[in-house]
């Protein structure tokens, strides 16, 4: 496993970060192209939790559903210079995506809840909440999962102080009303306002949690599917079934939020 921290960015995710030509491409085309490059990349959970001290970690050789999206978004936000992107700029973009307002200040400065992650992206101008514009359906966020399951998190398991910090974040986010698209309103062939390369955040009814999975919208064979880091497939894969069917197959998945990169 290659883990690159902000202190030693030298190899720079060489396998995944192949340069591509962006001429005549839209922002969504860029997102999709960068996402496709990760197909087959192994799935691995907890790759950001390897260090005792919180710091920026880049590990493009193993991803989970969130880090996959973060790496694709960070690369897509980078300007192309002489057919490539700057390692430093990539790290800077990634830090802004992963940490609240781009500031690393311990474990709780990382955006663990996707509601917080989305708010940060919209607030800092690199994400657009498409469902807020296109769907009238709303839900009220109620968060408590991390603080009520501290043993599931290495940094919380033996730290009441960190659990208390997480509780305060949960309290600040809870009660927020967000727009989403219920799964019974998503057709097999998608919707005109959901574009290739859009970020799909799958909402959940698991108590205390907001989002259970993430991926990229991908239209294929007349249906809207998902490119995602799949724990069941053990790798980044393009789903062979429609996203609408994926949602129906999982009783804990309630719908989607749709986000779009904004440069």
N, C-alpha and C positions, 0 to 999 in steps of 0.2 A: 504493500500500500504506500502510495506517495502522498504525504501530507505536507503542504507548503504553507507556512505561516507568513504573516505580514513582514516578519523580521528576515525572512530568507526566501523571497520569491525568485527562484532561479530557473527551475525547469518549466514552470508555468503551464501545467496541465497539457502537456504536449500532445497526448493522444486525442483529446477531445477538442482542443482549441485550434482546429485547422482553419486557415483563412479561406474566405470565400469572396466572390465578387458580388457587391451589393448594387451594381449599376441597375437602375430602373426598378429596384425593388421597393415595396412599401415597408413600413415598420413591421407589419404583421408577417410579411414574407420573410423578413430577416429573422424574426422570432422562430418561425416554423423551420427555416433552414438550419438555424443553430440547434434547435431541438432535435431534428432528424440526425444530426451528427452524433448524438448521444445514444442512438439505438444500439442495444446490445451491451451498454455499460452496466456492470454489475450493480445490483441493489445492495445497500448496506445501511443499517440504521445506526444512529448515534455517532456518526463520524465527526461531529462538532464537539463531542464531549470527552475527547481523549486527553485534554490538558487540564491540570489543576487550576491554572490561571486562564481566565477568559481572554482569548486573542483571536484574530481573524485567521480562520483555517480555509485553505483551498484544497479540495481533494476531488478533482474532476474524474478520477478513475473509479470512484465508488460514490453512489448518490442514493438519497431517499427521495420521496416525492417532493419535498420542499427544497432541498439543496439542488436538485435537478432544475427546478424552476428558477432558483436564485442564480445559478451559473449561466443559464440561457439568457435570462434578463440582463445580467451584468454585461455579458459579451455583446448583446444586442444594443445596449446603451452606449457602447464605446465607439468613438469615431475611428474610421479606417484610414490609416496612414501608410502609404506604399504597400497596400494589400494586406496589412496586418494591424493588430491593435497593441496598444501599450500595456505592458504588464502592470505598471503602476496605476494606470487609469482603470484597468479591470479590477484591481484590488480596491481602489477608491469607490467604484460603483457598487461592488459587492458589499462593502462595509455600510454604505448608505442604505442598501436594500435590507440587510440582515439585522442591523442595529438601529435602535430608536434615534432618529435624526443623525445617524452616522457616527454616534459616539459610543465607544466601548467603555463601559464602566461596570464590569462584573457580569455575572451570569444573567441577572435580570434585565440587563440592558439589551440582551438579545430578544428579538421579537418572536416569542414562542407561540402566541395565539395569532391565528391568521387575521382576525379582526384588527389587531394591533398592527400587523404586517401591512395590511391593506391601507389602513389609516395613514401609516407612515409614508407609503408610496404616493398616495394622493396628496398628502400635505407637502411633500417635497417635490411634487411635480413630475414624477416619472411613471405614474400609473393613473389610469382613468377608470372609474367605476362605471362600467357599461350598464350593469343591471340597475344602478341608481337612475339612469336615464330612460331605460327601456321597459322596466318591469314595475308595476304598481304594487306587487306583493311585498310585504315586509315581515320581518320577524324581530323580536327583541332578544338581544344577546344577553345570556346569563352564564357567566364563567366561574368555575370553581374546580375544574378537574385537576389541575396541577397541585394546588394546595391540599386537595382532599386525597391525592394519591402520591404523596411525596416519595414513597419507596420506589416508585417507577422511574425516578429521576436521580441520577448519580449525585448531582450537585445539591439536591434538596433532602436526600435521604437522612442525612445526619446534621442538618443545619436549620434549626428553627428560625434563625435570623433570615435566611434566604426564603424560607416558606412564608414568613411574614411579609417580605417584600413582594413576593408573587401575589399574595392575598390583596395587597394594596393595588396592584396592577389590575387584578381581576375585578376589584370593586370599582375602579375607575372606568373600566370598559363595560361592565354590566349595566343594563338598562338602555344601552345604545340601540336605536332602531336602524336596521339595515335592510336594503332591498335585496331580494333574491328571486329566483325563478323556481317555483315548486316543480318537482319531478314530473307530475302529471300534466304539466304544461309544456314539456319539452318534446317536440316531435322527433320521430325516427331520423328525419332528414335535417334536423336542426332548425335554425331560424335565420332570417336574412341578416339580423344584426349581430349574430355570433360569427366571427371571422376566423379563418385559419390563423393559428398562432396566438389567439386569445388565451389568456390564463383562465383556467376553470378551477374554481375552489368549490369542492363538494361539501355542502352543509350537512349537519348531522343532528339526530335527536338524542345522542348520547348525553346524559346529564352532565352539565358543567363544561361542555365542549362546544365549539362553534363550527369547526371545519375538520373533516376526517381525512381528506385526500385532495391532491392537486394534480393538474396535468395541463397539457396544451390541446386546444381544439384543433381537430384535423378531419377534414372532409375526405372520404374515400368511398368509392362504389355507391354513391348516392346517399350516404349516411354520415351523420356527425359522430366521430369517434374521438378517442383520447390517446395522445402520446404521453406516457407517464412512467415513472419509476415504480414498477410493480413488485411488491413483496412476494406475491404468489408466483410470478414468473421468474423472480430473482434477477431482474434486469430492467433496463428501460425498453419499453415495447410499445408498439402501436396496437391498440385494441382491435380485435377482429369483429367485435360486436358493437352495436351502436351505443353511444353514451346513454341514451334514454333507457336502453335495456339494462345496462350496467346499474343504473339508478334503481330500476325496478327489482333487480336481483338482490339488492342489499336493503334490508328493512331499516337499517340505521341511517341510510342516506336519504335526505329529505328534498334536496334540490341543488341548485348551483348559484354561485356568484361568478360573474364574468368581468375580468379585468383586462385592460389593454395597455401595452407599453406606450408611453408618451414621451417624446423627445423634445 
